[in-house]
Amino acid sequence: MRAITVPEPGGPDALVWAEVPDPEPGPGEVVIDVRASAVNRADLLQRQGNYPPPPGAPAYPGLECSGVIGAVGSEVTGWRVGDQVCALLAGGGYAERVAVPAGQLLPVPAGVDLVDAAALPEVACTVWSNVVDLARLAEGETLLVHGGGSGIGTFAIQLGRTLGATVLATARAAKHGPLRELGAAHTIDYTTTDFVEEVKRVTDGQGADVILDIIGGKYLGPNVAALATGGRLVVIGMQGGRKGELDLGALLAKRGTVAATALRSRPLDQKAAITRGVREQVWPLVEAGSVRPIVDRRVPLREAAQAHRVVEASDHLGKVLLVNEAA
Ligand SMILES: NC(=O)c1ccc[n+]([C@@H]2O[C@H](COP(=O)([O-])OP(=O)(O)OC[C@H]3O[C@@H](n4cnc5c(N)ncnc54)[C@H](OP(=O)(O)O)[C@@H]3O)[C@@H](O)[C@H]2O)c1
């Protein structure tokens, strides 16, 4: 088969379309004939040599895909050759075929196109596991989503609104209109506005009950300041650095919680549990049309370098898909 390989770390042109060995399904795995994959910000880090795949994962980038099951390994029940699926991957999605543990498979939701389904697994599993399973966002609460225009952000806004939360989102001003349409009650231009003051202003001084953060160190202090009493801050990205100062006095006065998680390196049983939770709790919302894949554009898989340039410049809103045109 062919895949996007990274012979030497570097810029977008480090991505090379090349012949590689076909994957075989191990026990408990299936092989998917990939129809589409999607770019995640972590893929940019992997390309630069800063985010190696976890042990046992395919060497090629790609944390999710959609496609058709082409082979089923031993000990797999409930899935058959020919099933249309999408999947959470530890790597290897930028390829014509990929082997994946069956616990990370999801059916393509009714009403969603097979290509667009590649936009869902990573954001659905990340957002649901952090905002719902961990932070327990409840109806009537306020959710602050940093990077509202990202793949993660566009999904979190829709899920938060559908669960009955008031959603606030930070993004550059050009992205505000679409984010309001997705369900953000207030959008904050982080380039011109102090988000802490703005969150306080629109919540009558209360703050946000849950914050989904992708910035990390630089936002740690401000995020704690923006939390409501009993608030939960979940950090899933470090785009603003890995170190920050935590004012424990401010946190304990609010009885607040700070958590941080990474999905890719979690053990298989945890990924399978998250995938099950998404299938049970999120897929019905997708099938009802309340939460949908937000696709900025489709790029041919062999032109992954072009897709990486778009995401690196943050010129996109939602997800950039990589389509295997040979499928
Ligand atoms: N821990 C996990 O398990 C996990 C899983 C998936 C993703 N993530 C993380 O989640 C983040 C989003 O991933 P993605 O693939 O969806 O990313 P993406 O689509 O590439 O989006 C990145 C976003 O960052 C925003 N941004 C940059 N600086 C900002 C700032 N100072 N304040 C607010 N927003 C800012 C950009 O918004 P503007 O264009 O508006 O500037 C852009 O929308 C990444 O950091 C990724 O590593 C973590």
The ligand as an SDF file (V2000), in Angstrom:
LIG
                    3D

 48 52  0  0  0  0  0  0  0  0999 V2000
   -4.9630   15.8750   25.0880 N   0  0  0  0  0  0  0  0  0  0  0  0
   -5.6250   15.2760   24.1090 C   0  0  0  0  0  0  0  0  0  0  0  0
   -6.0230   14.1250   24.2390 O   0  0  0  0  0  0  0  0  0  0  0  0
   -5.9000   16.0090   22.8320 C   0  0  0  0  0  0  0  0  0  0  0  0
   -6.6140   15.3970   21.7940 C   0  0  0  0  0  0  0  0  0  0  0  0
   -6.8760   16.1450   20.6380 C   0  0  0  0  0  0  0  0  0  0  0  0
   -6.4180   17.4500   20.5390 C   0  0  0  0  0  0  0  0  0  0  0  0
   -5.7030   17.9940   21.5630 N   0  0  0  0  0  0  0  0  0  0  0  0
   -5.1920   19.3800   21.4890 C   0  0  0  0  0  0  0  0  0  0  0  0
   -6.2900   20.2220   21.2500 O   0  0  0  0  0  0  0  0  0  0  0  0
   -5.8510   21.3520   20.5170 C   0  0  0  0  0  0  0  0  0  0  0  0
   -6.7260   21.5340   19.3190 C   0  0  0  0  0  0  0  0  0  0  0  0
   -6.4730   20.4930   18.3980 O   0  0  0  0  0  0  0  0  0  0  0  0
   -7.0010   20.6120   16.9040 P   0  0  0  0  0  0  0  0  0  0  0  0
   -6.3610   19.5390   16.1290 O   0  0  0  0  0  0  0  0  0  0  0  0
   -8.4590   20.7250   16.9410 O   0  0  0  0  0  0  0  0  0  0  0  0
   -6.3340   22.0300   16.5360 O   0  0  0  0  0  0  0  0  0  0  0  0
   -6.4770   23.0440   15.3560 P   0  0  0  0  0  0  0  0  0  0  0  0
   -7.7030   22.7550   14.5520 O   0  0  0  0  0  0  0  0  0  0  0  0
   -5.1710   23.1060   14.6640 O   0  0  0  0  0  0  0  0  0  0  0  0
   -6.7080   24.4450   16.0840 O   0  0  0  0  0  0  0  0  0  0  0  0
   -5.7870   25.1230   16.8770 C   0  0  0  0  0  0  0  0  0  0  0  0
   -6.4940   26.3790   17.3730 C   0  0  0  0  0  0  0  0  0  0  0  0
   -5.7120   27.0780   18.3320 O   0  0  0  0  0  0  0  0  0  0  0  0
   -6.2640   28.3850   18.3880 C   0  0  0  0  0  0  0  0  0  0  0  0
   -5.4350   29.2780   19.1640 N   0  0  0  0  0  0  0  0  0  0  0  0
   -4.1300   29.5800   18.9800 C   0  0  0  0  0  0  0  0  0  0  0  0
   -3.7040   30.4210   19.9470 N   0  0  0  0  0  0  0  0  0  0  0  0
   -4.7620   30.6520   20.7600 C   0  0  0  0  0  0  0  0  0  0  0  0
   -4.9410   31.4270   21.9530 C   0  0  0  0  0  0  0  0  0  0  0  0
   -3.9330   32.1180   22.5070 N   0  0  0  0  0  0  0  0  0  0  0  0
   -6.1650   31.4310   22.5400 N   0  0  0  0  0  0  0  0  0  0  0  0
   -7.1770   30.7140   22.0030 C   0  0  0  0  0  0  0  0  0  0  0  0
   -7.0690   29.9510   20.8840 N   0  0  0  0  0  0  0  0  0  0  0  0
   -5.8730   29.9290   20.2720 C   0  0  0  0  0  0  0  0  0  0  0  0
   -6.4310   28.7460   16.9220 C   0  0  0  0  0  0  0  0  0  0  0  0
   -7.4670   29.6740   16.8390 O   0  0  0  0  0  0  0  0  0  0  0  0
   -7.4550   31.0460   15.9910 P   0  0  0  0  0  0  0  0  0  0  0  0
   -7.3420   30.6630   14.5320 O   0  0  0  0  0  0  0  0  0  0  0  0
   -8.7530   31.6510   16.3580 O   0  0  0  0  0  0  0  0  0  0  0  0
   -6.2340   31.7910   16.4460 O   0  0  0  0  0  0  0  0  0  0  0  0
   -6.8430   27.3860   16.3020 C   0  0  0  0  0  0  0  0  0  0  0  0
   -8.2370   27.3250   16.1020 O   0  0  0  0  0  0  0  0  0  0  0  0
   -4.3680   21.1200   20.1730 C   0  0  0  0  0  0  0  0  0  0  0  0
   -3.5820   21.7990   21.1160 O   0  0  0  0  0  0  0  0  0  0  0  0
   -4.2400   19.6190   20.3360 C   0  0  0  0  0  0  0  0  0  0  0  0
   -2.9290   19.2320   20.6380 O   0  0  0  0  0  0  0  0  0  0  0  0
   -5.4350   17.2960   22.6870 C   0  0  0  0  0  0  0  0  0  0  0  0
  1  2  1  0
  2  3  2  0
  2  4  1  0
  4  5  1  0
  4 48  2  0
  5  6  2  0
  6  7  1  0
  7  8  2  0
  8  9  1  0
  8 48  1  0
  9 10  1  0
  9 46  1  0
 10 11  1  0
 11 12  1  0
 11 44  1  0
 12 13  1  0
 13 14  1  0
 14 15  2  0
 14 16  1  0
 14 17  1  0
 17 18  1  0
 18 19  2  0
 18 20  1  0
 18 21  1  0
 21 22  1  0
 22 23  1  0
 23 24  1  0
 23 42  1  0
 24 25  1  0
 25 26  1  0
 25 36  1  0
 26 27  1  0
 26 35  1  0
 27 28  2  0
 28 29  1  0
 29 30  1  0
 29 35  2  0
 30 31  1  0
 30 32  2  0
 32 33  1  0
 33 34  2  0
 34 35  1  0
 36 37  1  0
 36 42  1  0
 37 38  1  0
 38 39  2  0
 38 40  1  0
 38 41  1  0
 42 43  1  0
 44 45  1  0
 44 46  1  0
 46 47  1  0
M  CHG  2   8   1  16  -1
M  END
$$$$
